Amino acid sequence: DTQEEMDLEKLTKEIGTRLQLLEFKKSRGEDIVERKNTTTLERHVDGLATLAKEVEEVKVKIEEKKLEEGLSMEEVRTWSNEIDEKIEGVDAEI
């Protein structure tokens, strides 16, 4: 494996973990809303927004690596759209 492939693997693992965490936090949203604690709700929303931003930052790094490796813009766009759909699901929650 070249260094670039290892970097891409590491970034792919990182985005996968962050997406799982994002989904986990999103799933807790209903419980938090039902408790009607404004401070907890604000912290939850802030946490979701921060995680979504981190996912976006890693996504851009992966897009760059994929283009550097010679993938077509269409292949990268298809992959990127899948990630965007997951982030948009959280945006609706925020």
N, C-alpha and C positions, 0 to 999 in steps of 0.2 A: 504493500500500500504506500502510495506517495503521501507526503505531508498534506497536500490539498484534500485527498480523499479522507484522511483521518480527521482533518478540520471539518469537512462536510458531515462526516459521521457524528462527530461530537456536537455540531450545531443541530443536526437532525434529532439527536437524542435530547438535546436541551429543549428544543421547541416542543417535542413530544411530551416531555415532563411538564413544561409550563402550560401546555394545552390541557393536560390532565388536571393540573392544579386549578386552572381556570374553570373547568367543568365542575370540579368538586365544589369550589366556592360558589359558583352559580347555583348549584343544586341546593345549597343551604339558604338561598335567598328568601324562599317562601317562609321558612321558619323564622327568619330574622324579621321579616315584614310583620308576621303575625304577632310577634312580641311587642311591637310598637315602641321600641326603644330607639329614639332618634339618634343617639350617639352611636349605638351599635350599627344601626342602618347606615349612617354616614361613613363609618369605618369600613363596612362591607362594600359600599359603593366605591370608596377610594381604593380599596384593595383590588376590586375587579378592574377598575380603570388602570391602575398601575400594572397589573398583570397583562392586560390587553396591550398596553404600550410596550411592555417587554417582549411579548410575543411578536409584535410588529417589528421591533428592532432586530430580533433574531431572524425573522422571515426575510428581511432585506439582505442580511448577511448571506443567508442561504441562496437567495436569488442571485446574488453576485457570484458566489462560488459556482453555482450551476451554469451560469453564463460563461464563466472562465473555463469551465470544463468542456464547453462546446455544445451544451444542450441548446436546442432552438428556443427562440423567444416564446413560441407557442407552447412548448413543453413546460417552460418555466411559468408561463401565465396560467396554465391549467393547474399546476401544483399550487401556485400562489392563490388562485381562486378558492381552492379547497380550504386553505388556511383562513382566508378572508371570511368565508361562510361561518367558520367556527367563532371567529372574533365578533362578527356581526350578531351572532346569537347572544353574546354577552353584552354587546352595545345596547340591545333592546332591554336587557335587564337593568342596565345603568340608567 
